[in-house]
Amino acid sequence: MHYFPIEHNHELTKHEFLGCCKDCKRSHLLVKKHLCNFHERITGYSPAGLRGLTPTELYQLYLVLDDIAHLDCGNHLAELILADAEIGELLPAIRAYYTTFFELHETALVREVLAAADPWYPLKVFGLYPRYEALILTQIEALDLPLPKRPAFIGCGPMPLSLILLHRLYGINSIGLDSDPQAVSLARQCLGRLGLNEEIEIIQGNEESLGDVDWDLVLVAALAEPKARIFSSLRQTMAAKGRRPVICRSYSGLRGLLHPPLAADDYSGFRVQYEIRPGGRVNNTLLHLEMM
């Protein structure tokens, strides 16, 4: 099963920071050492070797990076680390691993849903489920927006868990878009197994497909790329169909190690109305944007 390895052996522990403010040069060098070790570990795998890991092995590897990205530290430490030229050379491989991890874990989870006697059970025991749930609750309850009637999610992936939770928690029907035909096929199969294929529509396409469907809010996945093209297309679509709120998931602080944060140039023509940074082990910062 797709169990989360609760008995994770944390490599970065509070004992290493005894007498340290976690916001200084000493903490910078300590975190840098662990990042270098993680980079050495993941670059030891070939692409086939990484994809050949079991779900538990994949999670154990991911949680090493997860511990670093969610370190409870001061505001200055992330700036020190992300400005470090040597760390900058490691980031492409680290961020590529992060993207690959989510592709693999979502695909594995879908296959478990399809094979399970109770299709909801793999979701209930899924270790990252509480993070997705916290993100959706924050998205709905913390942002100053009315409840959407039919949001569209750009980059929904093979496991559209955000859309599943929107329906499960709030009864919201939605649309998921993904350009990968395999992801679309798996997402449709998953929703059919969960009995949600009438409530959640999955479309093979990208942001340009929004011109052909009805929606009242856009969600942009954290890993959906390229952001500049997505927002350029959203401007054109909204010019024709009317302005709608946009919520884009991004990264901030040390979580910027996982994926490049959304830059102002990426959302040209939009302004940030609200920014909500995550708490706990949630990865994504939520940006509520409106077209200028």
C-alpha positions as CSV (number, residue, x, y, z in Angstrom):
1,M,0.0,0.0,0.0
2,H,0.9,3.7,-0.3
3,Y,1.7,4.1,3.3
4,F,3.6,7.1,4.6
5,P,6.8,6.2,6.4
6,I,5.9,7.6,9.8
7,E,9.1,6.2,11.3
8,H,11.2,8.7,9.4
9,N,14.8,9.0,10.6
10,H,15.3,12.7,10.6
11,E,18.8,13.6,9.4
12,L,18.4,17.3,10.3
13,T,17.6,17.5,14.0
14,K,17.2,20.2,16.6
15,H,20.3,19.0,18.4
16,E,22.4,20.3,15.5
17,F,21.1,23.8,16.2
18,L,21.8,23.9,19.9
19,G,22.9,27.4,20.8
20,C,22.1,28.6,17.3
21,C,19.4,31.1,16.3
22,K,18.7,29.3,13.0
23,D,19.1,32.6,11.2
24,C,22.8,33.0,10.9
25,K,25.9,32.0,9.0
26,R,26.4,28.9,11.2
27,S,22.9,27.6,10.4
28,H,23.4,28.5,6.7
29,L,26.5,26.2,6.6
30,L,24.7,23.5,8.5
31,V,21.8,23.4,6.1
32,K,24.2,23.7,3.2
33,K,25.9,20.5,4.3
34,H,22.6,18.6,4.3
35,L,21.6,20.0,0.9
36,C,24.9,18.9,-0.6
37,N,24.5,15.4,0.9
38,F,21.0,15.2,-0.5
39,H,22.1,16.4,-3.9
40,E,24.9,13.7,-3.9
41,R,22.3,11.1,-3.0
42,I,19.7,11.9,-5.7
43,T,22.3,12.4,-8.5
44,G,23.5,8.8,-7.7
45,Y,20.2,7.5,-9.2
46,S,19.7,7.2,-12.9
47,P,16.2,8.3,-14.1
48,A,15.2,4.7,-14.3
49,G,16.7,3.9,-10.9
50,L,14.7,6.7,-9.3
51,R,11.5,5.6,-11.0
52,G,12.2,2.0,-9.8
53,L,12.1,2.9,-6.1
54,T,9.2,1.5,-4.1
55,P,6.7,4.1,-2.7
56,T,8.3,3.8,0.8
57,E,11.8,4.2,-0.6
58,L,10.7,7.2,-2.6
59,Y,9.1,8.8,0.5
60,Q,12.1,8.2,2.7
61,L,14.2,10.0,0.2
62,Y,11.8,12.9,-0.3
63,L,11.4,13.4,3.5
64,V,15.1,14.3,3.8
65,L,14.5,17.3,1.5
66,D,11.1,17.9,3.2
67,D,12.8,18.3,6.6
68,I,15.2,21.0,5.1
69,A,12.4,22.9,3.3
70,H,10.2,23.1,6.4
71,L,12.9,24.0,8.9
72,D,11.5,26.3,11.5
73,C,14.0,29.2,11.1
74,G,14.3,33.0,10.9
75,N,13.5,35.0,7.8
76,H,17.1,35.7,7.0
77,L,18.3,32.1,6.6
78,A,16.3,31.4,3.5
79,E,17.9,34.5,1.9
80,L,21.3,33.3,2.8
81,I,20.8,29.8,1.4
82,L,19.1,30.8,-1.8
83,A,21.7,33.4,-2.5
84,D,24.6,30.9,-2.0
85,A,26.2,30.4,-5.5
86,E,27.3,26.8,-4.7
87,I,23.7,25.9,-3.6
88,G,22.4,27.6,-6.7
89,E,24.4,25.1,-8.8
90,L,22.6,22.2,-7.0
91,L,19.1,23.6,-7.3
92,P,18.3,22.4,-10.8
93,A,18.8,18.8,-9.9
94,I,17.0,19.2,-6.5
95,R,14.0,20.9,-8.1
96,A,13.9,18.3,-10.9
97,Y,13.9,15.6,-8.3
98,Y,11.0,17.3,-6.5
99,T,8.9,17.5,-9.7
100,T,9.7,13.9,-10.5
101,F,8.7,12.8,-6.9
102,F,5.2,14.4,-7.2
103,E,4.7,12.8,-10.7
104,L,5.6,9.4,-9.3
105,H,3.7,9.6,-6.0
106,E,0.5,10.8,-7.7
107,T,0.7,8.1,-10.3
108,A,1.3,5.4,-7.7
109,L,-1.6,6.7,-5.6
110,V,-4.0,6.6,-8.6
111,R,-3.1,3.0,-9.3
112,E,-3.8,2.1,-5.7
113,V,-7.2,3.8,-5.9
114,L,-8.0,1.8,-9.1
115,A,-7.0,-1.5,-7.5
116,A,-8.5,-1.1,-4.0
117,A,-11.7,-2.8,-2.9
118,D,-12.5,0.6,-1.2
119,P,-11.2,3.3,-3.5
120,W,-11.3,5.9,-0.8
121,Y,-9.1,3.9,1.6
122,P,-5.7,4.7,-0.2
123,L,-6.6,8.4,0.1
124,K,-7.5,8.1,3.8
125,V,-4.1,6.6,4.7
126,F,-2.1,8.7,2.2
127,G,0.6,10.5,4.2
128,L,0.4,13.8,2.4
129,Y,-3.5,14.0,2.5
130,P,-3.5,16.3,5.6
131,R,-1.3,18.8,3.7
132,Y,-3.6,18.9,0.7
133,E,-6.6,19.3,3.0
134,A,-4.9,22.1,4.9
135,L,-4.1,23.9,1.7
136,I,-7.7,23.7,0.4
137,L,-9.1,24.8,3.7
138,T,-6.8,27.8,3.7
139,Q,-7.6,28.5,0.1
140,I,-11.3,28.7,0.8
141,E,-11.4,30.1,4.3
142,A,-8.5,32.5,4.5
143,L,-8.7,34.2,1.1
144,D,-11.3,36.9,0.9
145,L,-13.3,35.4,-2.0
146,P,-16.8,34.1,-2.4
147,L,-17.2,30.3,-2.7
148,P,-16.6,29.5,-6.4
149,K,-19.3,27.6,-8.3
150,R,-17.0,26.0,-10.9
151,P,-13.3,26.6,-10.5
152,A,-10.8,25.4,-13.2
153,F,-7.5,24.0,-12.2
154,I,-4.6,24.3,-14.6
155,G,-2.1,21.4,-14.2
156,C,-4.4,19.0,-12.2
157,G,-2.1,16.0,-12.8
158,P,-3.1,12.3,-12.6
159,M,-4.4,12.6,-9.1
160,P,-6.7,15.7,-8.9
161,L,-6.8,15.6,-5.1
162,S,-7.3,19.3,-4.8
163,L,-10.5,19.1,-6.9
164,I,-11.6,15.9,-5.0
165,L,-11.2,17.8,-1.7
166,L,-13.1,20.9,-3.0
167,H,-16.0,18.6,-3.7
168,R,-15.7,16.5,-0.5
169,L,-15.3,19.5,1.8
170,Y,-17.5,22.1,0.1
171,G,-19.6,20.3,-2.5
172,I,-17.9,22.3,-5.3
173,N,-17.9,20.9,-8.9
174,S,-14.9,21.7,-11.0
175,I,-12.8,21.4,-14.1
176,G,-9.2,20.0,-14.3
177,L,-6.9,20.7,-17.2
178,D,-3.7,18.9,-18.0
179,S,-1.7,18.7,-21.3
180,D,-0.3,15.2,-20.6
181,P,-2.7,12.5,-22.1
182,Q,-1.5,9.9,-19.6
183,A,-2.2,12.2,-16.7
184,V,-5.7,12.9,-18.1
185,S,-6.5,9.2,-18.6
186,L,-5.4,8.3,-15.1
187,A,-7.3,11.3,-13.6
188,R,-10.5,10.3,-15.4
189,Q,-10.1,6.6,-14.3
190,C,-9.5,7.7,-10.7
191,L,-12.6,10.0,-10.6
192,G,-14.7,7.2,-12.2
193,R,-13.6,4.8,-9.5
194,L,-14.4,7.4,-6.8
195,G,-17.8,8.1,-8.4
196,L,-16.9,11.7,-9.1
197,N,-16.7,11.8,-12.9
198,E,-19.9,13.8,-13.1
199,E,-18.8,16.3,-10.5
200,I,-15.2,16.8,-11.8
201,E,-14.6,17.2,-15.5
202,I,-11.0,16.5,-16.8
203,I,-10.0,18.1,-20.0
204,Q,-6.8,17.4,-22.0
205,G,-5.4,20.8,-22.7
206,N,-3.7,23.8,-21.2
207,E,-4.7,27.3,-20.2
208,E,-5.9,28.1,-23.8
209,S,-8.7,25.5,-23.3
210,L,-10.4,27.8,-20.7
211,G,-11.9,29.8,-23.6
212,D,-14.1,26.8,-24.4
213,V,-15.6,26.1,-20.9
214,D,-17.4,27.9,-18.2
215,W,-15.6,28.7,-14.9
216,D,-15.6,31.4,-12.3
217,L,-12.1,31.1,-10.7
218,V,-8.8,29.8,-11.9
219,L,-6.3,27.7,-9.9
220,V,-2.8,27.5,-11.2
221,A,-0.8,24.5,-10.0
222,A,2.5,25.2,-8.3
223,L,4.3,22.9,-10.9
224,A,2.4,24.2,-13.9
225,E,4.8,25.8,-16.4
226,P,5.7,28.1,-18.0
227,K,4.0,30.6,-15.8
228,A,4.6,33.6,-18.1
229,R,2.8,31.8,-21.0
230,I,-0.1,30.7,-18.7
231,F,-0.7,34.3,-17.4
232,S,-0.4,35.8,-20.9
233,S,-3.1,33.4,-22.1
234,L,-5.2,34.1,-19.0
235,R,-5.1,37.8,-19.9
236,Q,-6.4,37.1,-23.4
237,T,-9.1,34.8,-22.2
238,M,-10.3,37.2,-19.5
239,A,-10.3,40.1,-22.0
240,A,-12.9,38.1,-24.0
241,K,-14.8,36.4,-21.1
242,G,-14.5,38.9,-18.3
243,R,-12.2,39.1,-15.3
244,R,-12.2,36.3,-12.8
245,P,-10.0,35.7,-9.6
246,V,-6.9,33.7,-10.1
247,I,-5.2,31.7,-7.3
248,C,-1.7,30.6,-8.0
249,R,0.3,28.3,-5.8
250,S,3.9,29.3,-5.3
251,Y,6.8,28.8,-2.9
252,S,8.4,31.1,-0.3
253,G,11.2,31.0,2.2
254,L,13.1,27.8,2.4
255,R,10.4,26.1,0.4
256,G,11.9,28.0,-2.6
257,L,14.4,25.2,-2.6
258,L,11.7,22.9,-4.0
259,H,10.7,25.0,-7.0
260,P,11.4,28.6,-8.3
261,P,8.9,31.0,-6.6
262,L,6.5,32.9,-8.8
263,A,8.2,36.1,-10.1
264,A,6.5,39.4,-10.8
265,D,7.5,39.1,-14.5
266,D,5.6,35.8,-14.6
267,Y,2.2,37.4,-13.9
268,S,2.6,40.6,-15.9
269,G,-0.8,42.3,-16.2
270,F,-2.0,41.0,-12.9
271,R,-1.6,42.3,-9.3
272,V,-1.4,40.4,-6.1
273,Q,-4.4,41.0,-3.9
274,Y,-3.4,38.6,-1.0
275,E,-0.5,36.4,-0.2
276,I,-0.9,33.7,2.4
277,R,2.2,31.8,3.4
278,P,1.9,28.2,4.6
279,G,2.1,26.8,8.1
280,G,3.2,23.4,9.3
281,R,4.3,21.1,6.5
282,V,2.2,22.6,3.7
283,N,4.5,23.5,0.8
284,N,2.6,26.2,-1.1
285,T,2.2,29.9,-0.6
286,L,-1.2,31.0,-2.0
287,L,-1.3,34.1,-4.2
288,H,-4.7,35.7,-5.0
289,L,-4.2,37.7,-8.2
290,E,-6.5,40.0,-10.1
291,M,-6.2,41.2,-13.7
292,M,-5.2,44.9,-13.8
